[in-house]
Structures are given as C-alpha cells and as structure tokens.
Amino acid sequence: MTDPLTEPFLTTVTVGTNDLRHALVSVARHASAIPEITSIHRVRLEVTKHWVYVVATDRFSAALARVSVIAPAEPNAGRIDLTPENVREIIAVFKPGKEKDAEPEWLTQIETDNTHVILTDVSGMIDGKSIAFVRTPVDDGFPSIDISISRALAGEPVWLENVHVDGSRIALFESASRQYNKPLTIQSRSGTSGLVISCGSSFLGLCMPNRTDAEVDAATATALQNWRETLPDPRSPLNVSKATRDAGASDVGVQDDILGDAVALIRSTQKCTRGLLQKRLRISATHADEVLSELEALGVVSEADEDDGHRSVLIRYDGTIPDTKDGD
C-alpha cells in the first residue's frame, strides 16, 4: 500500500462487484460494534493502482481483503472510510451475479467527490443502480493493520501447545471461508502472539488469543487429564460403517469413514455424480473419485461410461443391491 494523498481524496475506480462483495462481507464483521469508538467503528478502503484493500478491526481481530482494480484510479492512492451501515447498504443493493469466466462481468464504480462516496453499477452499456453516502472523515487513529499483518507474516511458523481463543472471535472468520469458498488456514508465527488466518489468495487476518497465565494452563492440563481418565482406552477398536467394513477397512477415523455416508446419500437420492459427493460430503474432487471407485467395487454404482463418465445407481431405495451377474 502507498501513503494516501492529502484530503480530500477524489477518485474514480472500477472493481468487480462480486469481488467487492466478498471482501466487504468477509471484513466488515471485524469492525468495532461500538459507535463511540469512532476510530475503529468503520471499514476502510485503501485505493491503490492495482488493488482496493478492504480493512477493519476491533483490536481483538483484524481483517484485510484485496479487490482487483479493473479500471485504475486517478489519482491512484488514497483512503475512503465507510461506516458499518454504509457497508450493509452496499451489500443489500449490489447483489452477487453469476459469471461464466474468470473476468468479472458485473462491475461497480467507486467514485468520490468533496462530500460523497458514490457507487454505481457499470456492468452494461447504460449505468444501473447507484447509491451515495455522505463521506465519513478519514480517522488518523485507525490502526495500521497492513503493517501489523506484514510483521506477523515476517515471522517463522512455530508450534504452540496451548492457544486459548474465544469461540466468538474465531467465528468472525467464518464469513471469509464462506465468501471465498475455501478453508481457513491458521498459523502461529514467531514475533507475534496473534494467530495469522488466511483464506485463499484474497484474505488475511489476525486473531488475538485470550490473555492467559500459568494457572489457566494448569487448569486446562488438569481438565484434559480428567478427560483421558474417563474416555475409553485409546487402543479400543473403532466402530465403522458397514460399507467401510465391506471394503476391508476396520480402523478408520470418523473423518475418513465416508463410504457409509456416500451409500446413504446415493441410496436416498438415486444419484451418484462426483459433484454431489463433493458438495454434500464436503470432500475434494479427487476424494470423490476415490469414493466412487470403492462404491463401484461394492456394487453400489456401475462402472463409469467411457465416453461421458456417467455412472448408474445400482443400490435400491431399500438398500438392496441386485445381482448383476444374473443380469438383473
């Protein structure tokens, strides 16, 4: 990011609508919810030549997302502050649109004059819907989130035995995973007590753990030891689904015992596409193909067609599988 120009910052910049929505929805939850703390009760847009960075923090978590610039800004460096209410209105007005290619078809122009911020749908030949807000004065007390995250990333990944974090604080990052349709990556790095949380290539964040002391760590260790004494012997055999047993496995972790779920899903829907397994079982395309191959060996689905890859469902609604050897 570059240093902002002296206020008032006047600019016109065009970005992808979906890209902007992803960033605003992911970041806005991290803005302070306390209106009286004006310096952080806001979402900041940092406009540069190639990116619009969207930033927010409540000092316990911080988020930074970047939006690709389609039409460069003139001038190309400056700051625009939005209130949380502004952001909610933008999200409500500029709905996500379906796009066929990587290049965005739905475009939003962000424009500033001396008194207002104006957002306009410029996707078609004729400008579409537009909203305007009275400009929120840029607050010099807004934290340098970009520098804080840069310093955190400069450290080396390190192993932490215990990290105590409020569930509500971690939950703030769920929006990023949902918007970008990618899992969160959580790291601890040297030089910072915060957890670095990333999502794909467009989102970075920091989550500060709770302050703890030796007494809290000791209480946690005692509680975990108590659990160990009351839980079953770790050498006990795992219970797995019938499909997994039929496939020859007998000691599979709950997260990997997918076959039984796949059989139940295919039996009830009478469909067996890779996409169905990916979406409903939350597995990768490669994993879905492996599951389909195992189901084929069990007789639940047919072989894949050589031309289009289509498979037929062999298992019936009642869970029975016909004897294909007899031509049924």
Protein Blocks (a to p, Z undefined) as FASTA:
>chain_A
ZZdddddddddddddfklmmmmmmmmmmmpcfbfklmmlnccdddddfkbccddddehla
ccddddddfbdcddfbdcddddfklmmmmmmmmccdddfblbdfbdcdddddfkbccddd
fkbmbdcdddddddddddfkbccfklmmmmmmmpccdddfbdcddfklmmmmmmmmmmno
pacdddddehiabdcddehjlbccddddddddfklmmmmmmmmmmmmmmmccfkbccddd
fklmmnopabdcfklmmmlmmmmmmmmnopacfklmmmmnopafklmmmmmmmmmmnoma
ccddfklopacdfbdfkopacdfknoZZ
